[in-house]
Amino acid sequence: MYKKNISKNILLGAAIGDALGVPVEFKSREMLKNNPVTDMIGFGTYNMPPGTFSDDSSLMFCLAESLCNGLDLNDISENFQKWMHEGYWTADGEVFDVGISTRKAINKLRIAKNPTEAGSIEETDNGNGSLMRILPLAVYLKDLSIDERCKIIKDVSSITHAHNRSVLACIYYVEFALNLLEAESLEEAYLNTNFWLKIYLETNDEYQTEYPFFKRILDGDLITLSEDEIKSTGYVIDTLEAAIWCLLHTTSYHECVLKAVNLGNDTDTIACVAGGIAGIYYDCESIPKHWIDQLARKDDILNLAYRLEEKYEQIEL
């Protein structure tokens, strides 16, 4: 099997999920059951036009833009600062919906000697702010060892979120994405990720205390859990579980991201995280064309995807 333009699948898949969720962020699951999102809409929570993506995609684009020139933590950090203070890689020049931990960390980057020192190590700062932007690293990391991958993911996450729980969530998400490139089915990718991550955790004391928080994921429970057992908050574990659950319990990109949005609450980020991996698995050619056409800065995003793929080549399987 030969998968083309993984970068395009990631960037479009995540950004469209994000844009679908922006208008209904913070809406309850009960409200969305009565009035579900079924297409790209606008306005709502932030009064933004259809196709507007949030900080989730903006920071993902900032990372991808930096990776086009290789891995440089200082350059990534500069892009994050340009985003928050200058509107770099925003949908229309306006920054909105910035997470508390992300804002604190980016402000700290001005004085931090090392970008990895900016992110909080406090347990209370385990929001989904690094998980939502980490996926472009999959393109860069695909040919490295698992130890090298985990070290780099930790460094990039730690720019805004340095607690081991946030870092491990990012590691799991990227590893799952890489397994999606090789697996014959979603369930195979999920179980293979669990198998290798358990081995990694057994040989790395650094993350041992975090295992209980990932137990439902690593034990394979997401295959059988019902929607009522899935939370859709901004807590990194809830977001990771919800995104993977949505992918496992749907059969298309379209169905996956809409299910993620209609879980309610942190709709944009959960749909962004789900959309990135759904884009990888189903390919961006499966995304409804009118959603792509409505996406803000579509041509810029496609150009970024092209440059990222040119840098790291296509993945042969």
Secondary structure as UniProt FT lines:
FT   STRAND          2..3
FT   HELIX           6..21
FT   HELIX           22..24
FT   TURN            25..26
FT   HELIX           29..34
FT   HELIX           44..46
FT   TURN            50..51
FT   HELIX           55..67
FT   TURN            68..69
FT   HELIX           73..86
FT   TURN            88..89
FT   HELIX           100..108
FT   TURN            109..111
FT   HELIX           115..117
FT   HELIX           123..125
FT   TURN            129..130
FT   HELIX           131..133
FT   TURN            135..136
FT   HELIX           137..141
FT   TURN            142..143
FT   HELIX           146..158
FT   TURN            159..160
FT   HELIX           164..180
FT   TURN            181..182
FT   HELIX           186..202
FT   HELIX           205..214
FT   HELIX           215..218
FT   TURN            219..220
FT   HELIX           221..223
FT   HELIX           227..229
FT   HELIX           236..248
FT   HELIX           253..261
FT   TURN            262..263
FT   HELIX           267..282
FT   HELIX           284..286
FT   HELIX           289..294
FT   TURN            296..297
FT   HELIX           298..312
FT   STRAND          315..316
//
